[in-house]
Amino acid sequence: MTITIHDLAAFKAQGRRFVVLTAYDHPTARILDRAGVPVLLVGDSVGRNVLGYSNELPVTMQEMLHHVRAVARGAERAMVVADLPFMSYQASLAEGVRNAGRLIKEGGAHAVKLEGPHDELVHRLSEIGIPVMAHVGLTPQSVHGLGGYRVQGRGEAAQRVLEQARQLEKAGAFAIVLEAVPAALGAEITRALRIPTIGIGAGPDTDAQVLVLHDLLGLNEELPRFAKRYAELASVIDAAVRAFAADVERGAFPDEEHSYR
């Protein structure tokens, strides 16, 4: 049975922390789903981690739909949440509703995620039955407006971030990502909201933690300060490819076992 927004609400009520991981393709989604990850986020971070863009801004709706479909086909139990990419919802309410609907209807996602204080859009999507995960603090789609990837919510700005989170909950968001905010603010927002908070660089006291899978697996050369490598798959892949090449060069592959008769 697929994880639902009610399950996540129950996790928070029970004090049960959970994880969210990014997924961009079918085999990865299948592995994470079988490992028991309750929420798979098809983030616009696909731009930096898979498509080779320098940031998230170039990612299109067509690219998001392509990756959402692949992940949805690989997930049997996990909730699939899809990012609305840059300029797919900022221009008008109608465009935001239409594109969110495409991620659900065409992509197979169970919910969408959007960045910033778009209370009206969150309310409208919730009204028509599209669950929305909100996102405050460092919002990567606003990287130029923020002057880079900087910690948000320090000093007097903390109250602004807290109020944004409260308004998004009031508008109908079922969960909210807190990115790159001081740990104390992450804890305060988590206490203030009834909906689950999902931290990424927001300290240890949020209800859940999300990481980019490529950071966790050691596939990215550079890590954000808040990320942690749990494996070194880049070196494993390198060694496997070199071993294969060596076997080919010396005529050891394919051998009799791996040849048709």
C-alpha positions as CSV (number, residue, x, y, z in Angstrom):
1,M,0.0,0.0,0.0
2,T,1.3,3.4,-1.0
3,I,2.4,5.8,1.7
4,T,0.0,8.7,1.9
5,I,-0.1,12.2,3.4
6,H,-2.0,10.7,6.4
7,D,0.8,8.3,7.1
8,L,3.3,11.2,7.2
9,A,1.0,13.1,9.6
10,A,0.8,10.0,11.8
11,F,4.6,9.8,11.8
12,K,4.8,13.3,13.2
13,A,2.1,12.6,15.8
14,Q,4.0,9.5,16.9
15,G,7.4,11.3,17.0
16,R,8.6,8.9,14.3
17,R,11.3,10.4,12.2
18,F,11.5,9.4,8.5
19,V,13.7,9.9,5.5
20,V,13.1,11.4,2.1
21,L,15.5,10.8,-0.8
22,T,15.8,12.1,-4.3
23,A,15.2,9.6,-7.2
24,Y,15.5,10.4,-10.9
25,D,15.2,7.0,-12.6
26,H,13.4,3.6,-12.5
27,P,16.1,1.3,-11.1
28,T,17.0,3.8,-8.3
29,A,13.4,4.2,-7.4
30,R,12.9,0.5,-7.2
31,I,15.9,0.0,-5.0
32,L,14.9,2.9,-2.6
33,D,11.3,1.6,-2.5
34,R,12.4,-1.9,-1.5
35,A,14.7,-0.4,1.1
36,G,11.6,1.1,2.8
37,V,12.2,4.8,1.9
38,P,8.7,6.3,2.4
39,V,9.0,9.4,0.2
40,L,10.9,9.7,-3.1
41,L,11.4,13.3,-4.3
42,V,11.9,13.8,-8.0
43,G,13.6,17.1,-7.5
44,D,14.6,19.7,-10.0
45,S,18.0,18.9,-8.6
46,V,18.0,16.5,-11.5
47,G,19.5,19.4,-13.4
48,R,22.7,19.4,-11.4
49,N,22.9,15.8,-10.5
50,V,21.9,14.1,-13.8
51,L,21.6,16.5,-16.7
52,G,24.8,18.4,-16.2
53,Y,23.3,21.9,-15.6
54,S,25.1,24.3,-13.2
55,N,21.9,24.9,-11.2
56,E,18.2,24.0,-11.2
57,L,17.0,26.9,-13.3
58,P,17.2,25.4,-16.8
59,V,15.1,22.3,-16.0
60,T,11.9,22.1,-18.0
61,M,8.5,20.6,-17.5
62,Q,9.2,18.0,-20.2
63,E,12.4,17.0,-18.4
64,M,10.6,16.7,-15.1
65,L,7.8,14.6,-16.6
66,H,10.4,12.3,-18.2
67,H,12.0,11.6,-14.9
68,V,8.8,11.5,-12.8
69,R,7.4,8.8,-15.1
70,A,10.5,6.7,-14.6
71,V,10.4,7.0,-10.8
72,A,6.7,6.4,-10.6
73,R,7.1,3.1,-12.5
74,G,9.7,2.0,-10.0
75,A,7.9,2.8,-6.8
76,E,5.3,0.5,-5.4
77,R,5.0,1.7,-1.8
78,A,6.8,5.0,-1.6
79,M,5.0,8.4,-2.1
80,V,6.4,10.1,-5.2
81,V,6.7,13.9,-4.9
82,A,7.6,15.9,-8.0
83,D,9.1,19.3,-8.1
84,L,7.4,22.1,-10.1
85,P,10.4,23.5,-12.1
86,F,11.4,27.2,-12.3
87,M,8.8,29.3,-14.2
88,S,6.2,26.5,-14.4
89,Y,4.1,28.1,-11.7
90,Q,5.4,31.6,-10.9
91,A,3.8,33.5,-13.8
92,S,0.1,32.7,-13.0
93,L,-2.1,30.7,-10.8
94,A,-3.7,29.0,-13.8
95,E,-0.3,27.9,-15.2
96,G,0.7,26.5,-11.8
97,V,-2.5,24.5,-11.5
98,R,-2.1,23.2,-15.0
99,N,1.5,22.1,-14.6
100,A,0.9,20.6,-11.2
101,G,-1.9,18.6,-12.7
102,R,0.4,17.3,-15.5
103,L,2.9,16.0,-12.9
104,I,0.0,14.0,-11.3
105,K,-1.9,13.0,-14.4
106,E,0.9,12.5,-17.0
107,G,3.8,11.8,-14.6
108,G,2.2,9.6,-12.1
109,A,3.3,11.6,-9.0
110,H,1.3,11.5,-5.8
111,A,2.1,15.1,-4.8
112,V,4.0,18.1,-6.0
113,K,6.5,20.4,-4.3
114,L,6.9,24.1,-4.9
115,E,9.3,26.8,-3.5
116,G,8.5,30.0,-1.7
117,P,5.4,31.7,-0.2
118,H,2.9,30.8,-2.9
119,D,0.0,30.5,-0.5
120,E,-2.8,31.1,-3.1
121,L,-1.5,28.3,-5.3
122,V,-1.0,25.9,-2.4
123,H,-4.6,26.6,-1.4
124,R,-6.0,26.1,-4.9
125,L,-4.1,22.9,-5.5
126,S,-5.2,21.5,-2.1
127,E,-8.8,22.4,-3.0
128,I,-8.7,20.3,-6.1
129,G,-7.0,17.4,-4.5
130,I,-3.4,17.8,-5.4
131,P,-1.2,17.4,-2.2
132,V,1.5,20.1,-1.9
133,M,4.8,19.9,-0.2
134,A,6.0,23.5,0.5
135,H,9.6,24.7,0.7
136,V,11.1,27.7,2.6
137,G,14.5,28.9,3.7
138,L,17.0,28.5,0.9
139,T,15.0,28.1,-2.3
140,P,17.4,27.1,-5.1
141,Q,15.1,28.4,-7.8
142,S,15.7,31.9,-6.3
143,V,19.5,31.5,-6.2
144,H,20.2,34.7,-8.1
145,G,17.7,36.7,-6.1
146,L,19.2,35.4,-2.9
147,G,22.8,36.2,-4.0
148,G,23.9,32.5,-4.0
149,Y,23.4,29.4,-1.9
150,R,23.3,31.2,1.5
151,V,21.9,30.2,4.8
152,Q,18.5,31.9,5.3
153,G,16.6,32.9,8.5
154,R,19.4,34.3,10.6
155,G,18.7,37.1,13.1
156,E,15.5,39.1,12.3
157,A,14.9,37.1,9.1
158,A,14.0,34.1,11.3
159,Q,10.5,35.5,12.0
160,R,9.9,35.9,8.3
161,V,10.7,32.3,7.5
162,L,8.6,31.1,10.5
163,E,5.6,33.2,9.3
164,Q,6.0,31.8,5.7
165,A,5.9,28.3,7.1
166,R,2.8,29.0,9.1
167,Q,1.0,30.6,6.2
168,L,1.8,27.7,3.9
169,E,0.5,25.2,6.5
170,K,-2.7,27.3,6.8
171,A,-3.0,27.3,3.0
172,G,-3.1,23.5,3.0
173,A,0.5,22.2,2.5
174,F,0.8,18.6,3.9
175,A,4.5,19.0,4.7
176,I,7.3,21.6,4.3
177,V,11.0,21.4,3.4
178,L,13.2,23.6,5.5
179,E,16.5,24.2,3.7
180,A,19.7,25.8,5.0
181,V,18.3,27.5,8.1
182,P,19.9,27.6,11.5
183,A,19.2,24.5,13.6
184,A,17.4,26.5,16.3
185,L,15.0,27.9,13.7
186,G,14.4,24.4,12.3
187,A,13.5,23.2,15.7
188,E,11.2,26.2,16.3
189,I,9.3,25.8,13.1
190,T,8.9,22.0,13.7
191,R,7.4,22.8,17.1
192,A,5.1,25.5,15.7
193,L,3.6,23.4,12.9
194,R,1.2,20.5,12.9
195,I,2.5,19.2,9.5
196,P,5.8,17.4,9.2
197,T,9.0,19.4,8.6
198,I,11.6,17.9,6.3
199,G,15.1,19.3,6.9
200,I,18.1,19.7,4.6
201,G,20.7,21.7,6.4
202,A,18.1,22.6,9.1
203,G,19.5,20.8,12.1
204,P,18.6,17.5,13.8
205,D,15.2,18.4,15.2
206,T,13.0,18.4,12.1
207,D,10.5,15.6,11.6
208,A,12.3,14.1,8.6
209,Q,15.6,14.5,6.7
210,V,16.1,14.7,2.9
211,L,19.3,14.3,1.0
212,V,20.3,14.2,-2.6
213,L,21.0,10.5,-3.3
214,H,24.1,11.3,-5.4
215,D,25.6,13.1,-2.3
216,L,24.7,10.2,0.0
217,L,26.2,7.6,-2.4
218,G,29.4,9.5,-3.1
219,L,28.7,10.1,-6.8
220,N,29.2,13.9,-6.5
221,E,32.7,15.2,-6.1
222,E,31.7,18.2,-4.0
223,L,29.3,18.1,-1.0
224,P,27.3,20.8,0.6
225,R,28.2,21.3,4.2
226,F,25.0,19.6,5.4
227,A,25.4,16.5,3.3
228,K,27.1,13.3,4.3
229,R,28.6,10.5,2.2
230,Y,27.4,7.0,3.3
231,A,29.2,5.2,0.4
232,E,31.9,5.9,-2.2
233,L,30.2,4.5,-5.3
234,A,32.2,6.7,-7.6
235,S,35.4,4.7,-6.7
236,V,33.5,1.4,-7.0
237,I,32.2,2.3,-10.5
238,D,35.7,3.4,-11.5
239,A,37.3,0.1,-10.3
240,A,34.6,-2.0,-12.0
241,V,35.0,-0.2,-15.4
242,R,38.8,-0.5,-15.2
243,A,38.5,-4.2,-14.5
244,F,36.1,-4.7,-17.4
245,A,38.4,-2.8,-19.7
246,A,41.5,-4.8,-18.6
247,D,39.6,-8.1,-19.3
248,V,38.6,-7.0,-22.7
249,E,42.2,-5.8,-23.6
250,R,43.7,-9.2,-22.6
251,G,41.0,-11.2,-24.2
252,A,39.5,-12.6,-21.0
253,F,36.0,-11.2,-21.6
254,P,33.8,-12.7,-22.9
255,D,34.9,-16.1,-21.8
256,E,33.2,-19.5,-22.4
257,E,30.7,-18.9,-19.6
258,H,29.6,-15.6,-21.1
259,S,29.4,-16.8,-24.7
260,Y,26.5,-18.5,-26.6
261,R,27.2,-21.9,-28.0
